[in-house]
């Protein structure tokens, strides 16, 4: 039953992490404080929804042909969670502010997290559209 939470949450996770990470990174790099704050809020919501999304994903079993794809998808999801938590800890360490000397590096980290999220989402899409995982027939 827990596996049903993954499809319910994953779209929020993708939207908030993707848009939030991009907006926050652009806000940092362009010096747009309002964009940075809006992106930060979306990134936080995305990270919060990522944890139950990853936990729920790790409760599903699939047929043999889809198994290697699921393993990759799960691994990438766990790595993404670690990356997002690392970014969150970095921001928390500065009491909500990114230290000036690492702002550009932090923005690059956000963009890498968005890229990792995109690959993870692609692998999830492969599971659904190529193998029928989570559809009525599987």
FENZIVEN-V931937 format. One line per field, one symbol per residue. ss: DSSP state (2 for helix, 1 for strand, 0 for the rest). burial: I if it has 24 or more other ideal C-beta (glycine too) atoms within 12 Angstrom, else O. A space follows every 10 residues. Layout:
# FENZIVEN-V931937
ss = ???
burial = ???
This chain:
# FENZIVEN-V931937
ss = 0002222222 2222222222 2222222222 0022222222 2222222222 2222222000 0002222222 2222222222 2222222222 2220000002 2222222222 2222222222 2222222222 20000000
burial = OOIOOIOOII OIIIIIIIII IIIIIIIIOO OOOOIIOOII OIIIIIIOII IIIIOIIOOI OIOOOIOOII OOIIOIIOII IOIIIOIIOI IOOOOOOIOO OOIOOIIOII IOIIOIIOII IOIIOOIIOO IOIIOOOO
